[in-house]
Amino acid sequence: MRRPSWLPDSFVLTLAALVLLASVLPVRGEAARWAGWVTNAAIALLFFLHGAKLSFAAVLQGLAHWRLHGFVLGVTFVGFPLLGWAAQPLLLPLIGADLTRGVLYFCVLPSTVQSAIALTSMARGNVSAAVCGAAVSSLLGVFLTPALVLLLLGAAVQGIDFGQALARVVVQLLLPFVAGQLARRCIGAWVDAHRAVLKHVDQSSIYLVIYTAFSKAVVDGIWQQLPAQRLLLLVLVCVVVLAIALAACHWATGRLGFAIEDRITALFGGSQKSLATGVPIAQVLFTGGSMGALLLPLMIYHQVQLMTCAALARRFQRRAVGATAVAAPGASPGSRDCAPGGTP
């Protein structure tokens, strides 16, 4: 039977199931301590594999298209953090301090990799630029995201001071990532050939973090402190943030005179945030029961961005196919850009 288009993907459904499982059967006590050690080891392995999978040549290749990549990186690491920081006075009375920090947290994350590339390809955008842009964003995110978290959310890093937080980032994230980059020349071919299998390692690490984080939050009473009305407001906030990001990317790339393919690439690369990077970094930087509330906005935004951007990609795809079908056999190469509805 064909999967309904409105149904979230298996990854998102598994995350929701783990939140429910943690709500009913949270890990606690000595088991929680062992789960924390296993989770930390899984995160180190995750970032080692990120380093091994990322081709530095792709990053260097991306520098040639500096205007597009500079725009996407500016939206990702400057525009989004400024939006999250400026919105705090409005969000605090609506969704509370913990969820407000969660919104600011996903605003400092890098862009997605797989979904941004897949959606760009579906929408007939500049796929090669999307690949390079995702590589650059992932590489910079390993360094910039922890720095932005400590700068903008330093007070929320509970139980450790700035120096300890920085040390944990270096030991659990940067060193494994650099080791993966160095090992790529030896294991790169094997990693590239087994990406589908290694994807399960990535997802398993995220599953561990989500389950342990929400277990701790449930033990500390997150659902008693988080009424349904606040959750609905959080969903609305995530929708508004995504709408602002999409509208800003659409307007700015038009003003800058980007080609239609580059505008599509910027639209998906600039508006999305990486759950795969955000969850392990949160595990390294944040402690205490507040981490469950901190990750909840990211999980909701992740689902909202997938559903919305998938719908947009299908719309661009239909327009591109329609424009090709009605084009005259002798039409000039630039006629596609001038087709009705050609701009995102």
N, C-alpha and C positions, 0 to 999 in steps of 0.2 A: 504494500500500500504506500502511496506517495505521501511524503511528509508534508503536513500543512505549512504553507508559507508563513503563517502568523506564529507558528510554534518556535520558541527559542532553540538554539542549537544545543547539542548534547552537553557541551562544556558548561554552558550557563545553567542548564537544568541540573547538572551534577552539583554545581555550586549552591543552588537553591536547596537541593536535597541535603547537602552537608550542613547548611545553616539550620534546617529543620532537625537533623539528627543531633546537632550540638544542643539544640533547644530542649530535646527530649532526653538525650543521653550524653551529657557533657563529660569530657575527660577531666579528671581532677586528681589532686593529691600526688602521690608518687608517679602514677601513670602520666600525669600532665608534665612532670619534670622530665621523664624519659621522652615523651613526645616532643618537648621543646628541643632536646639535644638532637633528635632525629631530624627535626625540621631545620635546624641550623645547618646540619650536614647536607641536607637536600638543597638548601639555598646556595651553599658554596658550590655544589655540583652543578646547579642550574646556571650560575654565572660563569663557571668554567666552560660549560657547553655554549653559552652565549658568545664567549670569546672565541671558541673554536669554530663556531658557525659563521662568524662575521668576517667577511673578506675585506681586508684593509684596502685592497685594490679598488673595491666598489666605492669605498669612501673617497679615495683620491679621484676616481672617475667622476664622482658627483660634483667635485669642485668646479668642473668646467661649466656647469649649469648654475652658477653662483646666485643669480637673481632669484630663481625659483626656490632653491634650497635656503637661501638667506631669508626669504619671506616666510617659509614654513617654520624654520627654526625660530624666527622672531615671534611668530604667533605662539609657538609651543612653549618657549622658555622666557618670553617677555610679556606678550599680550595676555595669555592665560593667567600667569601669576598675578599680574596687575589687576585683572578682573576679579580674581578670587579675593585678593587683599582688599580692594575697594568695596566689595560687596559685603564684607563682614558686618558693618553696622546694620545693614538691612536684614541679614540672615540670622543674626543672634536672637532677636525676639521671635522669629518664625520657627526655627528648627533647633535652637539651643547651641551651646558652646561646642559640644563634642562633634555634632554633625556639621557645624560650620567649619571646624578644623578639617573634617573629612572632605568638604568641598574644596577648601584651599589646598588640601593635600593632592587631590587628583589634578588640580590645575597646574601643579609643578612637574607633573610626570611627562616623559617623552611620548611621542606618537606611537601608535601600534605599528606592527611590521606586516604580519600575514594579511590581516583584514584590509589595511590601507592599500596594499598591492593588489589584492584580489578585487576589491571594489573599483580601483582605478582601471584595471583590465576590463572588468565588466562594462564600465561606463565609456570605454574607448578613449581613455586618457593616455598620458605619457607614461607608459609602464616602466621604461628604463629609468626615467627620473624618479618614479615612485620607489623603485628598488634602491637606488642610490640614496634618496632622501631618508628612507627607513633605516638604512645602514648608518648614516650620519647621525640621525636622531638617537638611535640606540646607543651608539658609541658615546655621544656627548651626555646622554641621560645618565650613564653610569657615574659620571663625575658631577654634572650640574644638578641633578635631582636631589641627592643628599645635601649638597651645599645650599640649595634653595629651601629645603626642609628645615635645616638648622638655622637658616637666616630668618625665615618667616614663621616657623613653628617651633622655635627653640624652647619656648615655655611648655610646649606639650610633650617634649621628649622627657618622659618621667623616669626618675630613678637613676639617671646617669647625667654627668655634666657634659659640656661641649667636647672636651678632650676625649672622654670615653666613647661618646657617640661617633666621633671621627675615627677613633681606633677601630671600632666595630665595623664601620664602613670599609676601611682599608683591609681588614683581615677577612671579612666575610664576603665582600663584594669585589673590591678592586683587585686584590691579589689573585683570587681565582679567575677573574676576567683576564688579567694580564697573562696568567699561566696558560689559559686557553688560547690566547692569541699567539703565544710563543710555541705552543704545541701544535698549532694549526698546520705548520709545514710538515709535520710527521703524521698527524691523524686527520688532516683536513679532508682528504679524499674519502676516507671512511665515514666521517661525519656527514659529508654532503650526500653520500650514498644511502645513509640510514636516517635521514631527517624525519621521515614519517614515524619511525620507531622512537627516536629521541624526543619527538613531540610529546609522547606520553610521560617522559621523565619531567619535562617542563610542567605539564599539567598536574602531575602527581605532587610536585613541590608546592604548587599553588593550593591544591586540595588540602595538604597537610596544614599549611598556614591558616587557611580559612577555618578549618575544623578546630584547631587549637585556639585560635583567636576568639572565635565565637563561643567556644566552650568556656573560656575564661570570662567572657562578657556575660554569658548566661549565669554562671556561678555568682557573679557580682550584681546580677539583677537588671540586665539591660532592658528586658522586655517590660519590666515593671516601670522603668523610667522612660520608656519610649512609646507614647500612645499612638494609635493608628492615625490620628489626624496629623501628627508630626511626620509620619512616614509618607503620607500623601503629599504633604507640602514639600518634602524632600524630592519626591519624584517630579513635582512641578518645577522645583529649582533646577534639577538636572536638565529638564526639557528646555527651560529658558536659557541656561548656559550654553547648551548645544546650539540653540537657535541663534544666539548672539554670535557664536563662533562661525557658524555657516554663513550668516549674513555678512559678517565682517570680511571673511575670505572672499565671498562672491563680489562684494563691492570693491575691495582693495585691489584684487587681481584685475578687475575691469578697468579701474583707474590707471593701473600700471601698464596696461596694454598687453597682458599675457595672451598667448594663443589659447584657443579653446581647450586643447589637450593639456596644457600646463595649468589652466584654471581648474580643471577637474582634479588633477593631481594635488594641487594646493588645497582644494576643498576637502578632500578626504584626509590628506596628510596633516593638515593644520587643525582639523576639528576633533580628531580622535585622541584618546588617551589609553596607554597600555596597562591593562590589568596584569599581564605577565611580568612587567617590571615593577609595578606599584605594590603588589602584594609582598614579594620578598623584601623590598626595601623597607616597607613598614615593619616587617618582622624584625629587621635588624635595628631600626631606629627607635621604635616605640615599645613600651612595656606597659603592663597593667591592663585592666578591663576596658579602658577606653579604646583599645585597638579595634575591637569589634565595631564600635560606632564609627571609628575613623575609616574603616574599609567599606562600610555600607554605602556611602555616597558613590565611591568608585565602582562598586558592583552594579549599582543602579544606572549610573552614567554609561557604563560599558554596554549594558543591554539596550539603553535608549539610543546610543550612537550606532550600534549594529543594525537595529531595526530601521532607524531613520535613513542612514546612509545606504543600506541595501535597497530601500525604496527609491532613493535618488538615483542610485546606479542603474537600476532597471529602467527608470524614466529616461536617463541619458542614452542608454542602450537602444531603447525603442526609437528615440529621435534620430540617433545616428543611422540605424537601419532604414528608417523612413526617408531620411535625406539621401541615402545611397540609392534607394529604390526609385526616387523621383528624379534623380539627376540625369541630365541628358548625356548620351554616350560621349559627346564631344565637350563636356563641361570642363572648365578649367580646374586645376588642382585646388584652388582656393575656394571653390564653390561651396564646399562642406561647411566652412566657417561662416558663410553668409546665409546658411539655411535658417528658416524661421525657428526660433527657440534654441539657437545654437549656443547661447551662453548659459553657463550654469547659474 
